[in-house]
Amino acid sequence: MIRDLQRIGGRIIVAAFCAGVLVFGSCSKDTKEAPREEPAASPEQSAPNAFIERATVVPDVVLKNVDGTTARLADYRGQIVIFIFWAPWNKDSVSQIPAMNATHNKFSGHNISLLGVAMGTKDIAELKNFIKESGIVFPVFSNGDEIMGRFGGTRRLPANYVVLRDGTVFDKSLGPRPARYFEDKIKAILRSRM
């Protein structure tokens, strides 16, 4: 009788083990994450930053000024450049305007330029109106949507680039920054003579 119980017990254990393997195997297949489609990117959350990071040379893009003139980013080689992607519809961008104005006013004329590149602004007259109403004093270019891909996209606005005289990125940050942030970066570059 004991032998019969041992045989039955052994069979129950083996059966339980096999059942567990089958259940676990089927569960693991069912719970395996199926490939998900990525949601469509909004202008504020486009492709992740791919290649324009610290120590990378910024691309030589054509900048379309709101006054109708054009410039190239390469025209600013030899200067320290604060290059900012922002948008008038983005609250973080708007909150950074006073810091951008203060930085422009403090360092303008010292071979340091702050350039704002607007995103999501197809209506130039509307953008000009926004610039005037906001009291923006730094140069604003209107073709951010056109050139953002050359910078690898961004997850957040404003996207701030502090660029050395040779065109390489010294620092990059996402989201609003105070004037002190830009001032500290400029002072660090000047101290190190980069």
N, C-alpha and C positions, 0 to 999 in steps of 0.2 A: 504494500500500500504506500509506504514511504517512497519507494522507487517510482511508483505511478505518479505521486504528487510532484516529485522532483522533475520527472519528464514533462508533466503538464506545466509546472512552473517555468521550466526552461523554455518550453514552447511559447508560453505567454510572454516571457522576456524577449525572446527572439521576435515574436510577432509585434510586440510593442515597439521594439527597436526599428523594425522594418516600417511600421506605420509612421513612426516619427520621422524617419528618413524621407518617406514619401510626402508627408505633410510639409516638412521643412523645405524640401526641394520644390514643391509646387508653390509654397508661400514665397520662397525667395524669388521665384520666377515672376509671380504676380506682383510682388512689391518692388521689383526692380524698376528703377525710374525710367520711364519711356522718354525718348528725346523730346524736349519741349521746344516749341517755337518761341523765339524771343519776341517780346512785344515791340511794336514799332517805336523807334526812338523819337522823342520830342526834341526840338531844338536845344532845350536845356539839358537833355540827357542823351546825347548822341553817342557814337561809338567810343569805347574807352580809349584813353590816351595811349597811343601805340608807339610812337617813336620820338616825339619831341619832349624830352626830359632833360634833366641837368646834363651839362657837358655836351649836348647835341647842338649842332649848328642849325639855326632857324632857316627855314626855306626862304628863298628870295621871291616873295610874292608881290604882285601888283596891288597897291592900295588905292582905292577910289575915294577921294575926298568928297565931302558933301558939297563943296563949292564947284565940283566938276573937274578938278585937276586930278592927276594921278601921280603917284610916287612909287618907288620900289623900296622894300624893306632894306635891301642892300645899300640904298642911298644913305642909310643911317650908320653904316659901318664906321668905326672910329669914334662912335659915341656910345655911352651907356643908354640903353633903351628899356623903358618899361612899356611892354606891349600887352594890352589888356583886351580880351574878348568880353563884351558885355552886351546888355540889351535893355532898351527903355521899358520893356514889359516885365522885366525880371526884378523883383523887389531887392534882392541882394546886390544886384548891379547898381540900382538907383541909390541904395544906402551907401555905396562906396564912392559916389561922385564927389562928395566933399573932400575925401582923402585924396582922390585923384587930382582935384583942383589944387589942393594945398601942395601936393608933391610937384605938380607942374609949376606953380608960382614960385616955390622955393628953389627949384633947380634949373629952371629955364634960363638959358644963356650961359650955362656951365658945361656945355657939350654933353648934356643929358636931356633926353626927350621922353615924354610920356605920350603914347599913342593909343587912342581908344578905337577899337574896331567893333562896330555895332552888328549885332546878329538880329535876324528876323525883322528887318526894316526895309520893305520894298518901296515904300512911299517916302521919297527923299524930302518932300515938302513937310511931311509930318515929322520926320526925324529932325529937320532943321528947326522946326517949331519947338520940339522937345528940348533941343540943345539950348535954344534961347531961353525958354521958360525955366530950365534947370540951372542956368547960369554956368554952363560948361565952358571952361577956358582952354582946355587942351584940344589938340587936333582930333577930329573924329572922321573915321573912314567908314563907308557904308556897306562894304562887301564882305562882311564876316562870314556869311553863309557860304559864299563862293570859295573862301580860302581856308575855312576851318579844317576841312579834310586833309590839307597839307600839314596840319599840326597834329593829326591823329585823332581829332574829335575831342570832346570833353564830356565829363560826367556832370559838371556843374558850372554855373556862371556866377560871378565873373571868373575867367581863367586868366591868371596873372603870370606874365613871364618877365623876369629881369634878365636882360641880355647884355653880355659883355661887349666891349669895343670890337672884338674879332667876330662877333655874330654868334657866339656860343651861349647857351642858356646857363646862367649862374644860379637861378632859382626859379621854381615854378610852384604856384599854389592855386588851389581852387576855393572859391567862396570869397566873401568880402574881407578886406584887410584894412586896418587903420593906416593913416599917413605914416605913423611911426614904423610900420613894417617896411614900407618902401624906403624911408629915410635910413633905416638900419642897414638894409641891403646895399644901398648906394654907398654909405660910409664904409662898409666892409670891403667893397670893391676898390674904393679910393685908397683905403689903408694898405691893401695888398697890392696896389698898382697893377691890377689885372686889366 
